[in-house]
Amino acid sequence: MEILGKIVKNIGRSPSAKVKASPHLHSPAHLLADELCRKFNDKKHFGFYLKMATLYDHNFLRNLAGQVLESNTVKTPGRLFAYLIKKHNRENSQL
């Protein structure tokens, strides 16, 4: 009977109900850093992604992340992401 009560309780909820947000993600930079960590499966380098999110345009970083994720042969996408940012910096400093 308990199981039936739980099922009935959950029926009233809409599938689009908002999930409680983490209290640690309080700015757009934090949200982007968390998004990149999850996409690259690289939680231990959250600080790096947060620093990149504060220094660079968010659209640029999302575009770069998309390029990295499209590559099927990459074993460590976080490394490729960091390399592409470094390459971008070199190209812009030579101008």
C-alpha distance (Angstrom), angle and dihedral (degrees) to the residues before:
residue distance angle dihedral
M1 . . .
E2 3.82 . .
I3 3.79 91.6 .
L4 3.78 91.0 53.2
G5 3.81 89.7 52.5
K6 3.81 91.4 53.1
I7 3.80 91.5 48.9
V8 3.80 92.5 50.2
K9 3.80 90.4 47.5
N10 3.83 91.7 53.6
I11 3.81 94.7 46.2
G12 3.78 91.3 71.2
R13 3.81 92.5 57.1
S14 3.74 118.0 91.9
P15 3.81 117.4 -126.5
S16 3.79 89.8 -125.8
A17 3.81 93.4 58.3
K18 3.78 110.4 137.9
V19 3.77 117.9 -105.1
K20 3.78 114.5 -131.9
A21 3.79 108.6 -95.7
S22 3.77 120.9 -127.8
P23 3.83 112.4 -100.5
H24 3.82 89.4 -139.3
L25 3.81 93.5 64.0
H26 3.77 100.6 72.0
S27 3.80 104.7 144.4
P28 3.79 137.8 44.7
A29 3.81 89.5 -107.9
H30 3.81 91.1 54.9
L31 3.79 91.4 48.4
L32 3.80 92.0 50.6
A33 3.81 92.0 46.7
D34 3.80 89.9 51.4
E35 3.81 90.8 47.5
L36 3.82 91.5 51.9
C37 3.82 91.9 46.5
R38 3.78 91.4 53.3
K39 3.80 94.8 44.6
F40 3.81 93.0 49.5
N41 3.82 93.8 37.2
D42 3.81 89.0 -127.7
K43 3.82 108.9 127.3
K44 3.80 94.7 155.7
H45 3.83 92.0 67.0
F46 3.81 96.0 53.6
G47 3.81 90.0 125.5
F48 3.79 91.7 58.3
Y49 3.79 92.3 51.1
L50 3.80 90.9 46.1
K51 3.81 90.7 52.8
M52 3.81 90.6 49.6
A53 3.81 90.0 48.6
T54 3.80 90.5 55.1
L55 3.82 94.8 45.8
Y56 3.81 103.5 41.4
D57 3.77 137.6 47.4
H58 3.80 110.9 -89.6
N59 3.79 93.2 -133.4
F60 3.81 90.2 53.9
L61 3.82 91.0 51.2
R62 3.81 93.0 47.4
N63 3.80 90.2 49.2
L64 3.80 90.4 50.1
A65 3.81 91.1 47.6
G66 3.79 89.6 51.8
Q67 3.79 90.6 53.3
V68 3.79 90.6 50.3
L69 3.80 93.7 48.0
E70 3.82 92.2 48.7
S71 3.79 90.4 60.5
N72 3.80 107.6 92.6
T73 3.80 97.3 -167.4
V74 3.81 98.2 59.0
K75 3.80 114.7 112.0
T76 3.81 96.2 -178.4
P77 3.80 109.6 32.3
G78 3.81 92.7 179.1
R79 3.80 90.8 62.4
L80 3.78 92.4 49.4
F81 3.80 89.8 48.5
A82 3.81 90.9 52.8
Y83 3.81 91.1 46.2
L84 3.81 92.3 51.5
I85 3.81 90.9 50.5
K86 3.81 89.6 50.3
K87 3.81 90.2 48.5
H88 3.82 90.1 49.5
N89 3.80 90.0 52.2
R90 3.82 92.2 50.5
E91 3.80 92.1 49.6
N92 3.80 93.0 49.2
S93 3.81 94.6 45.9
Q94 3.80 91.9 56.0
L95 3.79 92.5 58.1
